[in-house]
């Protein structure tokens, strides 16, 4: 409603400041994304980072929260997104961040420390500050810092720990002064954080492509209803009944819809190549054992995209050669989706 100018910024802000509305909004956003993308078990690929959830197109209502809130409230909503993102799948059972999020201790200490740095001596005398809690959080954050910078452990569990550490450290670095908690936010550390962030963004782009292909594949498969039984069965490839079944299904299909889908797939493929080209340097580092790279996730999703493109390309070419013999397939680069009539 706010984006359509049907209500005021003040009204929306007051709504989100009521009771636990922000908590409900952040939790709902993460749960909805989890339900749509992670129920297949590929959470390492589909669930890269909490900021990616906010950038997802269906999360636009939740992005409104960041538009209307400011200061502490805005930081709190970002914190909630991070908290629910990291705790959604119980990833934190053996990680120091589990204790940090209890009773929102991490956020409260960060806010207290932030307030102290901007307070006058007289104001400081009136403040009640829990030194023990500060030292506890500082110790937890330093553990995360060590986990993130440890390049000797390369197991899957260690990679996941680094990803969690990255989320917390990035939140602190983006929302508070560099000297908060006396963290050594060096240039090297910032570059390391940015490197992992770049990989998360790359995964988002690849996920968008995979998401589109996953929804297009059923449409292409309709053109070949016998595909599951025969298309990869070489023994039955010349079976007359199989041929007749395919021809009947293909003849009944709308040619204009097929051509439109082919054009869309061509554009998606070109976009895919553009993303790979823009991230050439990033991808070239995947062959090295750089601890900041989400190697397996990128490799897996690239393999899925390549496989789906190849599979659909094969189905479409089969469709064209049997249903429209006068339609010639033009070959652009390594792809063959776009067609021209002879």
N, C-alpha and C positions, 0 to 999 in steps of 0.2 A: 504493500500500500504506500509505503514511503517513497519508493522508486517511481511510482505513478502519481506522485504529488497528491495523494488522497488523505494524507495526514502530515502532521508537522514533525520536525526533528525532535522537538521538546516532548511531544506525546510519546513517540517511540522510545525515547531515552528513559522517560519515567516508567514505561511499561517494563523494560528490561531491568530496571533497578529495583523492581518489586520482588520481595522475598527471594526465592531461588530460581527466578526466571532465566537468568544467565546460565545457571548450572543445567537446567533442563534443555535449553537451546543447544549448548555445546555437546551435551551427551546425545541428544537426538541426532545432531548432524553426524557425529562419529558413528553411531549405531546404524543410521541409514546407509552410510557409505560402506560400512562393514558388511551389511546385509547384501548389498548389490554386488560388491566386488570380491569379498573374501570367503564366501561360503564354499567356494570350490577348493579351498585349502592353499591357494597361491598367495598367502598374505605377504610373503617376502617381496613379491612382484607388485601386487595390486595395492599394497598398503604401505608405501614407502615412507611418507612423513606427514605430520599433521597439517602442515601448510599446504600440501597438495590437496588435502581434503577440502580446505577452504577455497582453493582455486577451481575445484570441480564445478561444472556449470549448474548442477542441481543444488549446489550450496549457496546460490545467490541470495536467498532470503537470510541466510546466516551472515553473509558478508555485510548486510545492512547494519548488523550490530556494531561492526567496526567503524561504520560511517557515522553513526549517531553517538557512540560513546567516545570518551577521551580520557586522558590521564590514567588514574588508577583503575577505573572501570574497564577501559579498553585493554590494559595490561592483564587484568584479571580474566577477561574473556579469552585472551590468547593463552593464558596459563591453563585455563580449564580445558581448552581444546588439546593442549599438549598432555595434560594429566589424563584425560579420558582416552586419548589416542594410545598412550603408552601402557595404560592399565587394562585396556579392552580385552586383550588376549592373554592376560596374566603372564606377560613377558618378564615381569620384574621380581619374580619370587627370589632370585638369588642376586639381585642388583641393589646397590645402595640407594637408588632412586625410590625404591618401595617405601622406605621410611621417610623420605623427603616429602612425599605427597600426603602423608598422614596428617590429617587436620590442617592441610594446606600450609604446612610449616615452611616449605620453601618460599612460597609467595609472600607470606607474612614477614619472614626475615629479610627478604629482598626489599620489600616496601619500607620496613623499619630502617634498614641501612640507608636506603635512598633518602628517607626523610631526615635522618641524622646529618647526612652530608650537606643538606641545604638549610639546616636549622641554625638559629643563633645560639650563643651560649646560654642565654636566659631560657629559651625554649627547651634546650637539652635538659636543664635542671627539672623541668616539669614532666619530662617523658619517662615512662616506665620501660626499661629496655632489658630484655632477657639475654644476658651475655652467654650463658650456657647454651641456649638454643642457637645463637649466632655461631658459636664455635662448632656445634654439632653439624649444622648445615654447611658451614665452610669445609669441614672435614669430608662430608659426603660429596660436595662438588669437586674437591681436589681428587677424590677417588675416581670420579667420572673423568676428570681431566687426564689422569694416568691411564685409564682404560682407553680413552680415545687416542692417546698418543703412543700406545703400546703397539709397535709394528712387528713384534716377534710371534704373536699368536695369530694364526690365520684360519682357525676353525670356524665353522658356521656359527657356533654359539658366540665366539668372540666377535665375529662381524656384527652379530645382532646387538651385542653389548655396546659396540662402538656407535651403532646407529642410535641407540637410546641415549647414549652420552652426548652425541651430536645434537639431539633435539633439545636437551636441557641447556647445554652450553650456548647453542645458537639463540635460544630464548633470552638468556641472560645478556649475551653480547648485543642483541638488537634492542633491548628495552631498558637497559640500565647503563650507568657510566662504566667506563673501562676498569676503574679501580674498585668496583663493587666487590665485596668479599675478598678484596686484595688479590684478585685473580690475575695471573700474568698473561693478559690478553696481548700477546706479541703479534708481530706481523706474520710470523710463520704460522701461529695457531689460527689466525684469521684466514689465512690462505688455505689451511687444511679444512677448516669449517666450510669455506666457500667451495672447495673441491667436491666435498660430499654433497653439498647442496646442489651443485651443477648436475651431479649424477641423478639426484632425485627428480630434478626438472626434466632431464632426458627420459627417465622412466615414465614420467607423466605423459610426455608427448607420445612415447611408444605405446603406452596404455590406451590413449585416445584412439590410436590407429587400430590396435587390437580389438578394442571395444566396438568400433565401427565394423570391422571385418566379421566379428562374431555375430553381429546382427544381420549382416548381409549374406553370410554363408547359407543360412536356411533358405533364403530366397533363391539363390543360385542352385541349391540342391533340389528345389522344386522342379527345376527344368529337367532333372535327371532322377526321377523317382525310383529307378532301379539301381541307383548308384551304390547303395549300401550292399546290395547283393551281388552285383555283377561288375561294376566299373573297374575294380582292381583284380577281378578274377580272370586271369588270362585264359583259363581253360574254357570259359563260357563266352569269351569275347565275340566269337563268330556265331554264337547261337542265334538262329533266325527268330525265335520267340523273343529273345532279349532285344534284338534289333527292332522288332515291330513294336514292342512295348515302349522303347525310348522314342521312336519316331512319332507314335501317337501322342505321347505327352508333349513332345516338342512342338508338334503341329498345332496343338491347342493353346500354346502360350503366345501371349501378346508380344509381337516383335519390337514394338516401340519401347516397351518396358525393359526388354532385354538390352536394347541399345543404350538406354538411359543408365542402366546399372553398369554396363561396360564403361561408359564415359566416367561415371563416378569412381569406379575402381581404378581407372587410369589416373585420375586426379589424386586419389589417395596414395597410389604407388609413387607418384611424382613428389607428393608431400613427404612420404617416407624417405625417399632418396635425399630430399632437401634436408631433413632432420639429421640424417646420417652424415651428410656433407658438412653441415654447420658444426657438428660435434666430432669432426674427424680427429682433432687433436686429443679430445677426451677419450674417444674410442681406441685410439692408438696406444694409450696408456694401459688399456685393459690387459694387454699381453704381459705387461710387467707386474710384479708382485707389489703394487702400490696399495698400502693398507686402506687408503681413503676411497677406493673404488668398489662399487657394488657389482663385482665382476659377474657372479653367477646370475643375479637378477637380470642384468642387461643381456647376457648371452641367452638365457632362457626365453625372454620375451622376443628377442630378435629371431630366434629359431621358430617360435610359434607364428610370428608374422610371416616369415618367409615360407613356412609350410602352408599356411592358409592361402597366401597369394598363389603359390604354385598349384595347390589343389583346385582353387576356383578357376585359375587360368586353364587348367586341363579340362574341367567340366564345360567351360564356355566354348573352348575350341571344339570339343566333341559335339556340343549343341549346334554350333555354326556349320560344321562340316556335314552333319546329317540333316539338319533342318533347313538351312539356307546355303545350298551349294554355290550360289552366285555371289555370296558374300565373302570377300577375301579379308584375311587377317593381316593388318599392317604391323610390322615389327619395329617398335621404337625402343632403342636401347636394349634392355634385357626383358622387356615386358611386352605383352601382345594382347592387350585388352581392347584397344581402339580399333574399330572396323570401318571400312569404306566399301561401298557398293560398286561392283564392276560396271 
